[in-house]
């Protein structure tokens, strides 16, 4: 489930509020809040659409987890999905990296 | 052939609420809905697309990657593609429909390439088009819908359809959940593309898929078909949401003590996993994937690895606990019955596409997810959009017709007892999640479950109108309940095992059931049977 909106990185663009298919976030005067964490379906799409890598979705779908944000920001996980699918400037070539045809053929 | 059409017209209405006059209203913004909206616009219609969530991230495809039933137009390859799945599907497919879906999917996929979808190129320089990355695909489809002039309403679930005095569909009404307002779209035709029903099981991307369109359509008299084929379960890490069952083809499955689960496999052995899970935890390890396969997996489905990378598990060398999450009709084949090549339902002005429609015509009683369902979404979306646009062109101005709301449960005043959506949704889950009820079916257990579901329906339909902030949840729970009742009633009617439908009391295929099961009704659920098209033609020829 969504666990982190990093206060330092978030620019209050509200993209996550718009794109979340299950309407987990609410806009505020400042940065958005996770208003309905229990409705999160752990689809990772808010993270993918966040241009600042300010969001982190924990892989635990059924229970909230405590996350050490400072430690997280030191490691490779924040923004890892966005980089892997080629949605960052430096990873654009990965948009066509799909090798499903080798795994499954026709 | 693109006809530039006007946009849907925004009408003046009460402060804050949205009102549109359109030719075609599409409900649902996944693959089927976006293809339907683009197709309707290309065929001259003014189109509104309303999505419960966000068109571009909503639905089972956006969050995942999907295979596509894309086969080169070589007669031998096409023949093989149709033949391979006939046995698995229980011989309920229709060859004519399979052929036209293969043709249409080929055309739509090539259209995606022309639009700039970044298909990979293989080592021989050939563009490979039998797989799509969900986020990339759906981001492109949203863009193309907008470019076609479609008005997109995000976070705008439909609550009920509108009908005119003749019973023809005249639009829909719903809420704008981020604005705490209402919307109304008067339309000459409506396409239901709201997906299937996965009962809030958290199978990847599917919690928006609660069977809403089935309920909307049934309330105006539409019928469903093949609802007994509604019980696939997908493998995911026990703690996680990423259901990517195909990759578990490289897995071994074991009990807690490390010994192998006999017969367990992703394909053809999932029932052994279900039986083992009833006794205790089951573990998987993708130990059959060599280095080359591992690299291809990572490149092809980055999201499959998120649960592992974020918990420090190496799925190739370490065991991790797995579970099975119900996928219902999202990867079942049941859905709204369609009656002609334009994907019309039995109700004038109402069309169905994607997982909201039955996939029996190309899948029979089984799909492996992706592939055929993705092909069906593209094809049925294209046809339903065209059919709805053609129907709209032949009818008069929408705004001059009468239009009244057809919604029932949770929308009409009942007793003073409040509607409790959360309680109802959990009660439905208790009937459809357990393997002993839904995976391994048997007359006595199905009958008992159906009685409990019927009692829930009676109580829900007598409860009071749901509170404003609960309206969506209430309608979702009601749609799940209605879906479960069509499923189990249909499952009782098919006294054999065929496709994904397994009856413990009738474990064999039985030729007497080589037909489709139609279902319908809300207060009184009914089923009947229909012959396959091939059988109907043969009879007519005699």
Interface residues (C-beta under 8 A of the other chain):
Chain A: X17 X18 X19 X20 X21 X22 X23 X39 X41 X42 X43 X44 X45 X48 X49 X57 X58 X59 X60 X61 X62 X63 X77 X80 X81 X84 X85 X86 X87 X94 X95 X96 X97 X98 X99 X100 X101 X102 X103 X104 X106
Chain B: X52 X53 X54 X56 X57 X58 X59 X62 X63 X65 X67 X71 X77 X81 X118 X119 X120 X121 X122 X128 X130 X131 X133 X135 X136 X154 X155 X177 X178 X202 X204 X205 X206 X207 X208 X237 X239 X240 X241 X242 X246 X292 X293 X295 X296 X297 X298 X299 X300 X301 X302 X303 X305 X306 X307 X308 X309 X310 X311
